[in-house]
Amino acid sequence: MARVILIGLIALVALLALLYFRPRRDTDSEQVALLARELALRPGMVAAEVGAGDGKFAFLLARKFDGALSMYVTELDPKLVASMQGGRPPNVTVLEGAAGNARLPAACCDVVYLRRVFHHFTEPGSMNASLFRAIRPGGTIAVIDRPAGLSFNLISFQLRGPRNRWGHGISIASVSDELRAAGFQVARVISWPDRNYCVIGKKPKT
Ligand SMILES: C[S@@+](CC[C@H](N)C(=O)[O-])C[C@H]1O[C@@H](n2cnc3c(N)ncnc32)[C@H](O)[C@@H]1O
């Protein structure tokens, strides 16, 4: 009897693990469409992705608008900056960021979004202040991230930097508190594919 219960339990754990780690169903193109819809992006706007990695996601967004959306992309890693310079669409400006400064021009953007980057910030106070300066009054910030520890990825487990980022993630409450401390109003939080969330904040108009 005990054996049957044990086998049943193992089967249940295996099934839950399979469900949890099932392949991603949302492609980057679908997430780009979701972002454009949720942030009400329109031709003529200026947007930025901070911590754009290899630029794949931002370039998809820029191409979706066929040149009618101007974009900045920033990245901390100089190699990724160089590779983005080589492959960027014409309406995208590539900038090298710093740990505590996005290095975007003041009031350059209607929208700034960050996908799986916010939990990497080692100097969140000055970084968030620089994001606030970069967004026009009435503009939008969107932070796509995930709760700490959710990946169970021990290799990339992050035990450095600010404590609210330990565990290679950050809670919605921490993101919201930091955005408010920087001067943003938190407008809403939506769920995002791949067990992520998206906190959407607004810079007050005055
Ligand atoms: C997990 S990757 C996400 C890349 C991209 N946003 C995406 O969704 O595919 C995180 C990236 O953020 C960059 N990063 C971390 N801190 C940064 C900072 N303060 N400013 C700019 N980039 C940063 C890292 O170098 C890395 O390329």
The ligand as an SDF file (V2000), in Angstrom:
LIG
                    3D

 27 29  0  0  0  0  0  0  0  0999 V2000
   17.6700   38.6410  -19.1400 C   0  0  0  0  0  0  0  0  0  0  0  0
   18.4100   39.7990  -20.2550 S   0  0  0  0  0  0  0  0  0  0  0  0
   16.9350   40.4510  -21.0370 C   0  0  0  0  0  0  0  0  0  0  0  0
   17.1940   40.9750  -22.4150 C   0  0  0  0  0  0  0  0  0  0  0  0
   15.9700   41.5430  -23.1450 C   0  0  0  0  0  0  0  0  0  0  0  0
   15.3500   42.6090  -22.3900 N   0  0  0  0  0  0  0  0  0  0  0  0
   14.9440   40.4610  -23.4540 C   0  0  0  0  0  0  0  0  0  0  0  0
   13.8600   40.4660  -22.8630 O   0  0  0  0  0  0  0  0  0  0  0  0
   15.2360   39.6010  -24.3020 O   0  0  0  0  0  0  0  0  0  0  0  0
   18.9070   41.1330  -19.1640 C   0  0  0  0  0  0  0  0  0  0  0  0
   19.7940   42.1640  -19.8500 C   0  0  0  0  0  0  0  0  0  0  0  0
   19.8100   43.3490  -19.0570 O   0  0  0  0  0  0  0  0  0  0  0  0
   21.1110   43.9080  -19.1410 C   0  0  0  0  0  0  0  0  0  0  0  0
   21.2590   44.8370  -18.0010 N   0  0  0  0  0  0  0  0  0  0  0  0
   21.3660   44.5420  -16.6990 C   0  0  0  0  0  0  0  0  0  0  0  0
   21.4640   45.6810  -15.9670 N   0  0  0  0  0  0  0  0  0  0  0  0
   21.3850   46.7110  -16.8370 C   0  0  0  0  0  0  0  0  0  0  0  0
   21.4340   48.1280  -16.7040 C   0  0  0  0  0  0  0  0  0  0  0  0
   21.5630   48.7320  -15.5310 N   0  0  0  0  0  0  0  0  0  0  0  0
   21.3270   48.8800  -17.8400 N   0  0  0  0  0  0  0  0  0  0  0  0
   21.2010   48.2970  -19.0430 C   0  0  0  0  0  0  0  0  0  0  0  0
   21.1800   46.9550  -19.2390 N   0  0  0  0  0  0  0  0  0  0  0  0
   21.2590   46.1770  -18.1440 C   0  0  0  0  0  0  0  0  0  0  0  0
   22.0240   42.7130  -19.1310 C   0  0  0  0  0  0  0  0  0  0  0  0
   23.3020   43.0230  -19.6560 O   0  0  0  0  0  0  0  0  0  0  0  0
   21.2340   41.7270  -20.0050 C   0  0  0  0  0  0  0  0  0  0  0  0
   21.6000   41.8280  -21.3640 O   0  0  0  0  0  0  0  0  0  0  0  0
  1  2  1  0
  2  3  1  0
  2 10  1  0
  3  4  1  0
  4  5  1  0
  5  6  1  0
  5  7  1  0
  7  8  2  0
  7  9  1  0
 10 11  1  0
 11 12  1  0
 11 26  1  0
 12 13  1  0
 13 14  1  0
 13 24  1  0
 14 15  1  0
 14 23  1  0
 15 16  2  0
 16 17  1  0
 17 18  1  0
 17 23  2  0
 18 19  1  0
 18 20  2  0
 20 21  1  0
 21 22  2  0
 22 23  1  0
 24 25  1  0
 24 26  1  0
 26 27  1  0
M  CHG  2   2   1   9  -1
M  END
$$$$
